[in-house]
Amino acid sequence: MDTVLSNLGSIACPEGDNCKKTSCPLQHNREKRRAGAGLDGSEDGSRDQDSSRKRLKLSPDASELKQTNIEISTAKKPVSPPPLRRNLNHSPRPSPSASSPATKSSVNSASKTLPQTASTPLKTSSAATTIRPGSASVATPTPAAATVTPPAPAVTKPPAPRKIEALNPRHLKSAAPAPHDFRYKALKMLHDQYTRLNNELKKDAKDDEKNLVLSVQELIWMALDEEEKLATEKASIYENIIKNRIMHYKRMTPGQWRDERLTEYKKKVAASTPKKPPSRLKPGVPKEITTELTPQQEVTLLSRLFTPITELSIYNYVPTLPTEEAIAKARAGQEASLGWEKCDRCQTRFQVFPGRREEDGALTTGGKCTYHWGKLWYPERAASDNVNKKKYKCCGQAAGQSSGCITGESHVFKAGAPARLAALVPFMETPPNPTVPKDRAVCFDCEMGYTVHGLELLRLTATSWPDGKVLLDVLVYPVGEIIDLNSRYSGVWPEDLVNAVPWTEDFDYEALVEGETVATEDPKAAGEDQEDGEIKGDKPQSQKSRKRLPIVPSPVVARDLLFKLISPDTPLIGHGLENDLNALRVIHPTLIDTVLLFPHRVGLPVRHGLKQLMANHLNKIIQADPEPGSETLGHDSAEDARAAGELVRYRLMMEWRRLQRFGWKLVDGKFVPPEGTASLEEAEEERMKKVEEYKKKNIEEKEDGQVEEKDKYDPAMVQVEKKRGGGGLGVGLSGILSEAFLES
């Protein structure tokens, strides 16, 4: 049957072009002419004749459409001739100003041979044609004296006029939420209310309000847009919500309608105004830090900002040395586990082999690791959203939507127990060092990577405070075999370790600060394996400049170099010091941790990031995200160390202003407290007594076999005593006073 019906298409219809059947299977002459119609416009008459039989779709009142502000644009440029017999060996086409009379006449004569129609104008480009080397582009002859003009810049075309529509519900891509009759009646009632309000506004409109009055067609568009929006976005409650919307406008006064139109008009003007592309970073004006103190006085006043960690062992701070029994127990547990660990990224159980597996030399099992490298956060939600879901900053996916957006070569893990850390490299308290200057504090930061022993030290940077001079900046060979350098965050790449030079005591760090770098090849360009944590394609296939840092053979050597710069009394400044001190296996009594100095309102373990603190308090951007298409360099430990020092100096400025309000004075370069208030020296002695008492109590409890109690950090554990000038134990304002009070 299908074959028979298909053959009917080759038989001419007896009625010819006068056939009125909408689905006639026979052949008609108009189909042949339509299929063979070209650009000569010979079929225009047949088209018009055929289309004249169809009824045009008009608006309800065609006479009112004359009031619309729609302008029909027509082609004003002359039609160019078709490109005939182009010679590829000729030079580019000259500009109109440089063309010869002969060329103009040839163009005019050629254009006369081409039939033109007003309904289908040909689009031509007015820009000159250029030839690229080795390309087969087209050009026209150019006189020797003529000059070739550069191509004209691209001009944005104005938006096309909106299509005229009738007051009839639009066709929806999805199923209609209500019958057509209901939709039409609701649309008509909504349009009637728009018309009523618009006419009342037109009567009392002032000169500056005339642009708020809508035309007849604009009212139709407005009603159609509103009805279509409700039908698509609120399909389940369409009938109720369209009724409520009609009643809303029925009760609306002309004044309310004027305010609504004014708001919409401002939005329309703002949308039509060209905007500059938003910048990725908006740091604002950096805040200036002026303490009105000398560097030595600033270091002396730092005792007001010390952050004790004696009660923070539950948050991975290590205030005392682990005992030998705890270390032996950790080693036994590690041997019994046979190397089984839990991945720090995807939480998968896998096995790790220090020294490599004998059968195949593998370091880990479990295959590749799929994970999200970004943190979870709560994005800004719309007013209509009932639930605000967490999303990953790396890819924008909701939590639980996928297992990850990036795949690493192997799984990694992190060991956090102090006893297990001491089983690999023992902890050590800061030894006395009389050669260290008393008028200097030290800011430091560490970068870590994943090895077969967990998270190990890869880079150590120390700077002086408050001037920010680099005192130490070295790369470190870890103890275990490297699984993942964690380059996205550590900023340490394979070429950094390859091109590093051995450390010497006379190494010039000033040259690195001034920009002494070494050009190294991108590992992806050289065909090497991609590092874990690196997004594919985030670095260009080109050369990049990296600092050529010195390198030391082990974390113990790096720790000894740091001990040459500090003593137990030297203030050690950093952000999240529990991670850096544990990586170095250092226990230091005098710490200023910006995590505790600027606590989160929720309390630990929730904390503010260093990047966020710099943006909030100093209007500075660090750890800037790379632009699209640029290389990912990772964090810079020198930048992070200086940033922590700037935050501490900012808090010191606020602390000194507060002390001045309490009556503190600076006399002959020394801080003089008000009567009845302990001096800085007395407060520091009291603080050190508290630290020694805690250590002694902790040692006695461990010797007696008691379980060490790990209290949760409470910012109010150190109260501000007014008679002591708001100091107490020298903790200062860590988590005690609100930021609003500090800014006042």
N, C-alpha and C positions, 0 to 999 in steps of 0.2 A: 504493500500500500504506500509506503514511503517513497519507493522508487517511482510509482505512478505520479504522486503529487510533485515530486521534484522535476519530472519531465514536463509538467504543465507550464513551468516557467519559460520554456522555449517557444510556446504557442502564443501568438498575438491575441490580444483580447478583442472581441468583436466591437465592443463599445469604444475602444480606443482611449483617448485622453478624457472622454466624457464619462468614464466609468466612475460610479459613486460608491462602490464597495470599498470598505476600509482594508480588508484583507483578501483582495482578489489574488488567486494564485497564478493568473495568466500574466503575460508580458505586456507592458505598455511602452509607448514611444518616449514618454517623459523619463522613464528609467534609463533608457539608452543615452538620452541627451544629458541627463544628470551625471552619469558615469563618465561620459566623454568630455564634459565641460572643462575648459582650461582657463587661462588668464586673459583671453581675448574679449571676455564679456559678452559673447554671443548668446549665452543662455540667460541673460538678465531678464529679457522679456518673458521667457517661459517661466522663470521663477516667479516673477511678479504676477503672471497670469494664473499660475498654480496656487500661489499664496493668497490671491484675492478671494478664493473660495472659502478661506478660513476666517472665522469671526475673531476680531481683535479683542484682547482682554483689556478693558478700561477700568478706571477707578469709578466709585459711585457717582461723582459729580465732576465730569471732565472740565466744566467751565471754571471750577475752583482751582484746577491745577495750574492756571496761568499765574497764580500768586507764588508759586515755588521759585526758589532762587537757584535753579539748576541751569547751568550753561552747557550746551552741547559743543564739544570741541571738534573742530574739523582740521583736516590736513592743510597746512599753509605752505609747506615746503614744496618746491617743484619735484616732480618724479624723475629720478635719475634713470639713464638708459641701462639696459641689461649689459653685463660684461661679456662682450663678444670678442673672440680671437685675441685673448690676452697673451702677451709675450713675457715669458718668465725671465728673460735676460735684460729687460728694461729696468730703469731706475724707478723709485717710488713715484706715485702721482703727486704733482705739485699742488700747492695750495691755490685756492681760487684767485687770490690777489696776484700770484706769480704766473698764472697761466697765460699763454699767448692767445691772440685773437683767433688763430686758426683752430686751436684746441677748443675754444668756446663755441665756435661755429659748428664744429663737428659734433660737439655734445648736443647742441640745440637741434641739429638736423637728426641726430639719432633719437632724440627724445620725441620728435614729431612722428616717427614711425611706430612708436609704441602706443597702442590705444590705452586711454586712461578712463577710469570710471570713478565717480564720486563715492560709490558705495564701498569699493575695495581699493583704497590707495596703497601703493607699494611703499614699504618702509625702507629707507636708505640711511646710511651712516654718513655724517658730514666729516668725520675724522679722517685724516690722511692715512694711507696704508703704508706700513713699514715692513721691511724685509729682514728676516732673521737669517744668520749664516746657515747655509745648508738646508733651508726650508724652501718649499715650493709655493711661496706666497705670490700673489698676483699684483702687478703694477702696470702703470701706463707710462708712455714715453715722457721724459722731462727735458726741457731745453737745458743747454749747458749753463746758461746764465741764471737759471732759476734756482732758488734755494728751497730746501725742504723744511717745512714747519713741523714742529713736534706735534704729537697727537693732542687734541683738546681734552681737558679734564672731563671726567664723567659728570654729567649733570643729573641730579635726581629728578625724576618725573613727578609732577604733582599727582596726588591720588585721583583715581578715576571717579567720575560722578556716580553717586549711588543709584541703583536701579529703581525705577518708579514701580511701586507696588499698589495693589488694590487691597481693600479691607477684607481680606480672606485669610483664614489661618494657614500658616505655612506648612509644607509637607515635612514631616519629621523622619529622620533616619531610623529611629526606633519605633516601636509600637506606640500609637497614640494613646494618651492616658484617658481619653473620653471620646464619645462620638463626635462627629463633625458638627452636627447641629448644636450640641452644647458648647463646643469650642467657639463656633461662630457667634452665638448669642452672647457668650461671656466677652468675646473680643469686641462686639458692637457696644455693649454696655460700658466696658472699660474706655473705649474710644469716646463715647459720649461724655463721660466725666472729664477726660482730658480736654475735650473741646469746650465744655462749659467753663472750666477753670482758665483755659487759655483766653477765651473771649472776655472774661471778667478782668483778667490781667491786662488785656489789650486796651480796655476802656480807660483804666486809670494809670497806664504806663507812662513814666516820665521819659525824658530824652535818653538818660543813661540806662533805662530798662527796656528800651525797644528791642535790643538784641536778645532779650529773654522771651519774646513772643515767638511762638512757633508757627510755621506755615501749615497748610492743610496736609501736605505730604509728610512733613516732619511729624505731625501728630499720628499719622497712620504708621509710620516707621516705629514710633515710640510704642504704640499699642502692640504692634506685631512683635517687637523685640521683647517686651515684657511678657506677653502670652507665651512666646516660644521658650523663654527662659524658665518660666514656671512649669511648662509641659515637659521639659527635658530634665531639669534639676529636681523638681518636686513632683515627679509623676505619681507617686503613691498617694499623695494628698492633694492632687491637682484641683479637684472640684472644690474642696474646702478652702484652699488657699487663694484661688482665683476669686471666690466670693468675698473673702475677707479683704482682698486687695481692692475690689470694686467698692465695698463699703468704706474702706479707708479714704479713697478719693472722693466718695460722695459726702463724707463729713468734713473734708478738708476745706479750709477757708482760702480766699485769694492771697492773703498774706503768707500763709504756709506754702502755697504753691509758688509764690515769688521766691521764697527762701530756697525751696528745693530746686527751682530752675537756676538760681544763682549759683548754687553749689555745683550743679551739673555743668554749668557754663565754665566755671573755673577749672573743673577737671578737663573739659574739652580743650581749653586754651593751654593748659599745662601739658596735655598729651601732644598737641600740635607743635609746641615749642621744641626745637632741637636741643637735645641734651648731650653733654659730654659723656663719654664712656666712664663709668665709675671706676676709680682706682681700687686696686686690691687692698691697699693699706691706707688707712686714714689716721695717722698718728696725732695730728693736731700740732699745737705749739708745744715743744718740750718744756717741761717745768724746770725752772732754774733753782738750784739748791744753794742757799747762802746761809751758813751757820754763824758767820761773824766770829769764828774761832780759828785759831791756828791749828795746823795738823796735829801737833803734839797735844793741844787741849782737846781736840776731837777724840784722839785715842784714849785720853784719860777719862772722858765722859762716856766711853763705850761700856764701862762697867754697869751703867744703868740699863743696858739692853741685853745683858747676858741671858740666854735661854737655857735653864737647867733641863737635863734629860734624865734625871735620876728616877723619875716615875713613869718613863715612857718606854720601858723595855717591851711592852706589848706591841708597840708600833715599830719594831725592828731597831730601835736605838740600843746600843750596847754600852751601858755606863760602867760596867766592871768586867774584869777578865773572866772568861769561862774557866771552870775548874777542870782539872785533869780527868776526873771521873766522868764529867759530861762529855769531854772530847773522846775518851775511850768508848763510851757508849755510842756516840755518833758514828765512830769508825766501824764498830761492830754491826750497827744497823745498816750501814752502807754496804758492807760485805754481804750481809744476809739478803739484801734486796737484789743482788745480782745485776745491778746497773739499771733497774727499771725505774723510770721517772715519768712524771706527767708534764706534757708539753705546756709551756708558758703562754702559748698563743692559741692553740685549738683545744687544749685540755685532753689530748689523746695520750694514752699510755704507750710508751715506747722504751726501748732498751738502748743504753749508751755503752760504748766500749772504749775506755781510756787506753791509749796505746794501740788502738785499732784491733779489729777482730782478725784472728790468725787466718781464717779460711779465705776471706776476700778483701781484707783491709778496710772494711766498713767501720764508720764511727758510730752510726745510729741505725736503728731499724724503724719500721713504720712507714716508709715511703715518704712522699712529699706532704707538706703541711699547707693546708688552705685556711686562711685566716683573714681578719680585718686588721690592718695596721693602725687605723685611727681609733680614737676613743669614742665612747658613747656620749651623747649629749641630747638635751631637750631643745628642739628647734622652736622658733616662734610659731604658734598655732593661730589659725583663724578663729574668729568669734563663733563660727558655726561648728567647729570641731569640739566634740565632747571629750575625746581622749587624746592626750598628747603623748605620742609614742617616742621612745628613744630612737635615735638614728646615729649611724656611724659617720664621723667627720670625713673619713677617707672616701667613701663612695655615696653617702646619702641614703643607704639602705636602712630600713627599719630593723630593729633587733629581732633576730629569729627569721628574717626573710631569706637569708642564704648563709651558708657555712663560711663564706669569706669572699673577698674580692681580689685576693692575690695568693699566689702559690709559691711557697718556699721549697728549697731543695730537701730540707730535712727538718725534723722537729728539734726544739730547743727547750731548756729548762733553766730554772733559777733556784739556787739553794739559799734559804734565808735564815736558817737556825744558826745562832752564833757558834754553837759547839761544832757544827759541821763545817762552818767556815774556818774555824780554828784548826780543824783536822787537816786541812790542806796547807794553810799558812797561818801561823799563830798570831793572835792579837798582841799588841804591844802598846804600853802607855807612853805618852810623850816624855822623853827623858829631859832632865835639866840641861840648859844650854846658856851659859853666861855670855856668850858672844852675840846673842841676838839683840838687836836694838830694842829699847823699851818704848820708843815713840812710834812704833809701827805695828799695824795689824796685817793679817794675811787673808786674802780671799782665795779660795781654791775650788776647783771643779774637776771631776773625773768623768771619763767616758768609758763605758764598758761594752763588751761583746760576749757572745755565747761561745763557750768551749765545752769540752767533755766533762768539765768540773762545774759547770753552771755559768754564772755571769762573772767575768773576770775583768780586771783593769786593762785598758788599752791605751789610755792617754791621761796624763796628769798635768794640770796647769795651776800655777800659783802666781798671784799678783799682789803687789803691795797696796795697802790702804792708807790714806785715801787717794793717792796719786794715780793708782792703776798701773804702775810699771810692772812689766813681766819679770818675775823672779825665777820661774821654773816652768818649762813647757817641753815635756818629753813624751815620746811614744814608749810603750811597754810591751815586751814579749810576754804573753800569758804563760801560765804553767802548763795547761793542757792544750791539746790540739784544737784549733779553731774550727767551729762549726758554722758560725755566722757572725760576721763583724758588726751586724746591726747598724750598717752604714747610714741608714736613713736618720737615725738619732745620734749615733756616736760621731758621725762625721769622719770616721777613719775608713779609708778605702784600701784595697790591696796594694795599689801603687804607692801609697804612703809608707807602708811597711817595707816595700821593696827598695824605694829610693831614700829611705832614712839613712842618716849618718850616725856613727857611734857618738855617744855623748862625751863631752870633755868639759872640764871645769871652766875653761875660758871661752865657752861657746857664746857667741854674740846674739842675744835675743833681740836687740834693737834692730838688727838687719831684717829679722822676720817681721817686726812691727812695721818697718818702712816698706815692706813689700817684696823681700827677696824670696822668689819662688822658683820652682823648677817645673818645666813643661813635661808632663807625663801623658802617656797614651791611654785613652779610654779603654778599659778592659773589654767592653763589648765590641769596640772597633777592632781589637786584636783577636777576636774570636774566643775569648775566655768565657768561662761559665759566669752566669749572672749571680750576683750576691743575693742572699736571702734578704728580704725586706726592701728590695729595690724594685720599683715599678718599671715594667718593661716599656722602653721608649721614653723614659723621663730624662735621659741624658743624650745629647747629640753625639753623632759619630765624628768627633773632632778631638783636638787637643784641648786640655784644660790646665790651668795653672794651680798648683798646690804648694803649700808651704813645705819646705824640706826640713822637717823637724829632726832633732836627735832622738836616738832610741837607746833604751837601757835593757839589759837581758832579763830582768825579772821584776815582779811587783815589790820584792823586798828591797831591791836597789832603789826603786822609785821612792819608797817610804823613807829610806835613809837620807835621800836628797831633801825630802820635805822636812825631816827632823833637823837638818842644818839651818833651816830658815825660821823655826819656831821653838818656843819653850812652853812649859805648862802655863805660864802667865800670858802668852801671846794670844790675843783674840783671833779665833779662826772663824771666818765668815763664809757662808755658802747657802745654797738652797737645797733642802732635802738632804741634810748632812748625813743622815743615817745610811744612805746608799753609798755616798762617797767614802765615809769613814769605814764602812764594812768592806768595801772593795780594797782599801788600803790596809785594813786590819789595824786601825789606829783608835785608841781611846784617849780623848783629849778633854780636859776639865773646863776649858774656857771656850764656849761655843756661842755663836750668834747665827741661828738658823732663821732665814726669812719665812719659812713655813710656819714657825712658831711666833715670829715677830708680827706677821700679818695673818692671823688665823682665820679660817673659814668660820662663818656664823654657825655652821652645824657642828663643828669640832672635828677632831681627828677621828678616823683616818682621812676624812674629806679635807682637801687642801686646794689652795690656789696655785696655779702654775706660774712659773717665773715670767713667761711671756705675758700672761694676763696681769700680773702685778705691775710690770713695767708700763703696760699700756694704761692701766687704771690710775696709777699714782704719779707717773712721770711723763705720760704721753709719748712714750718711746716704743718703737717696734724692734724686737729682737727675734731671732729664729724665724725670719720672714719666709713665707712660703714662696717657692720659685714660681716665676711666671710660666704660663703654658708654653711648652716647647723648650724650656730652658733646663739646665742640668740641676739635679738634686745634690746638694753638697752636704746636708746634714748639719747638726749643731756644731758650734765652735765653743770649746770649753773655755777659751780665753774670753770670749764675749759673755758667756754665762757668768764667769767669775766676776768680771767688772760690773755686770748688771746687778748681781747680788750686793756688791759693794755700794753701788749707787742707791739701792733701796735702803740699806742700812744708814747711809749718810742722810737720806731724806727723813728717816725716822728719828735720827739723832737731832736734826734740825727742829722737828716738832717737839721732841723731848726737852730740848734746851729752852724753847719758848714756854713750855709748860712749867718748867722749874722756875723760870723768871717770874711767872705769875704767882708762884708759891713763895717768892721772896729770895730765891737764890741769886747770888751776885758773883761777879768775877773781879777779884781784887789781887793785883800784882800777879796776874797769870794763874791764880788758884781759885777754885770754886769754893765759895763760902756759903754754907747753908744757913737758913734762919735759925733762931734760937729754938732749942729743943728738938732739932733734927740731926740725925746721924750724918756724918760726912761721907764722902765717897770711899775713903779708906776704911772707915768703920763698917760700912755696908759690905765692902768686898771681903773683909775679914770674917764677918758673920756668914757670908755666903760660902766661903771656903770651909768654915767649920761645919756647916750643914752638909757639904759634900763629903767631908771626911767621916762624919758620923754615919752617913748613909753607907759608905764603903765598908766601914767597920761592922755595922749591923748586918750588911749583906754577907760578909765573909763568915760571921758567926752563925748565921742561919744556914749557910751551905755546909759548914762543918758539922752542925747538929743534924743535918739531913732534912731540914725543913724546906717546904716548897716556897719558893720566892713568890710573894704576892705581887701581881701586876695590875696596878690600879689604872683605871682609865684616866686620861689627861683631863683635868678640869681647869679651865683658865682662871677660875676664881680661887685656886688653891693658895695663891699668893695675894693677899689683900693689900690694898693701898691704904697706908696709914697716913693720915693727914699731918700728924705731928712729925712724921719723918719726911715730909715733902713729897709724898706719893711714891716712895721707892721701896722700902722694905728690904727684900733680899736681893735687890739689884736686877730683878727681872724687868723692871721698867713697865712698859705699857703692853706687854705681850698678852693679848687676849683679855685685858681687864677693862680698858676704856674703849668706847666706841670710836669709829673713825670720824663721826660727826664732831665729837668733842675734840679730837686731835686737830681737825681742820679749823676749829673756832679760835 
